[in-house]
Amino acid sequence: MHHNNLTIGRLAKEAGVNIETVRYYQRIGLIAEPAKPTAGFRTYPQDTIIRIRFIKRAQQLGFTLQEITELLEISNGCCSDVRSHAEAKRAQVDAQIRDLEKIRVTLDGLIDACETGSDSLKCPIVESLIGSSPDES
């Protein structure tokens, strides 16, 4: 296989994404769309595979596509800039973990109320979810 002649299908396959993902990344400017030749198909350089894999891995780490765009813009720059983005993402993840732990405690309480409740027609979990929240004012 000649790596300099990657069609969109081959690019998608080698990068582990589908063709629509490649097209979407092109539309939002994460990857460049090659010029269309007068005859034949657009072909992509080999480094596009690396870029798409970078994008997918960054998404797995919780970075949004906007944040990934920023990372790609500074990736050839100062490491401390990239580090500050990673530290900000870690702080966000820490906050999400704290929020999820609070949700777990609430759910544990609801589950316990349901397990220890009588066989009444009203389920404590459903009743709790029906109750008005502070956001519903």
N, C-alpha and C positions, 0 to 999 in steps of 0.2 A: 504494500500500500504506500502511496506517495503522500506523505503527511502535509505537503504544501497545497494539496488539492482536496481540502475537506469541504464536502458539500454540507448543507445544513443538516441533512439526515445523519451523515457520518459524524459530524461535530456533536450533535445531540447525543448520539449513541456513546461516543467515546467520553463525553463529559458526564454521562449518567443522568441526562435530563431529557425531556421531550422537546419536539420541534417548537411547540408553542411557547415553551419557556425561553428558548433562544430568541424567538421573535419578540417576546415581551421585553427581554433584556435589551434588545436593540431599540425598541420603541422608547424605553425610558432612559436610554443612553448609557447603560452599564457595559455594553459591548458595542463595538463599531459594526455597522452593516457594510460589507464590502460592496464595491461598485458592481453593477450587473454588466457582464460582458455582452457584446452585441450578439453572440451566439453561445449558448450553454447556460451553465448555472453559476451562481455566485460561489466563490470558494473562500474559505476562512483560513487564516494562518494558524499554525499549531499552538501558539501561545493563547489563543482564544479558549482552548480546552482548559488551560491552567487558570485563566481568569474566571471561567464559569465554576470550576471546582472551588476556587477561593470564595466566590459568592455563596455557593451552597454551604460550605463549611462555616462561613461567617454567620449565615442564617441559623445553622444548627446551634451556634453559640449565643443566639438570641439577638443578633444585630438586625435591625430593620434594613430594608433596601436603601433608604435615605442614608442611614449610618454607614452602610457598605459603600455607597457612592463617596462619602467623605473619606473613608479609609482608603479607597482606591486613589483618591486625589492626593492624599498625603503619603501614600505607601512608599514613594521613592524619596521622601523627605526625611525629616528628623524622627528618630525612633521615639523620642520623648512625646511627640505629638500623637503618634499611634498609641503609645502607652497610656496617655491621658484619656483617649477614647475607650480603651479597654478598661481602665479604672472606673470611668463613668458607667460603663455597662455593668461591671461587677457590682457597683453600688446599687444600680437599678435592680439587678437580680437579687441582691441581699434584701432589698425592700419587698420584692415580690415574695420571697421566701417567708419573711415575717408575716405578710398578709395571708399567705397560704396556711401558715401555722395557726393563725387566729381563726381562719375558716375551719380548719380541722377540729379545733377545740369546740367551736360552735356545733359542728356536725356530730361530734362525739356526744355532746349534751343532748342533741335531738334524738340520736339513736338510742341513748340510754333511756330517755323519757319514753320512747316508743316501746322498748323492751320491757320496761317496768310498769308501763301503763296498763290499765284494765282493758277489757275487751269492749270498751265503749265504741260507739259509732264514730267518734271523732279522733282522728289520728293526731298525736302531738306534733308530728313533723308537718303535716298538711296545715294544721291550725297555726303553726309558727310562720309558715310561708304565706298564709293568707293575711296574717296580721300586718298592719300598716308599718312601713319603714319610715325613717326620718326624711327620706327623699320624696315621699309621696304627699307632701304638704301643699 
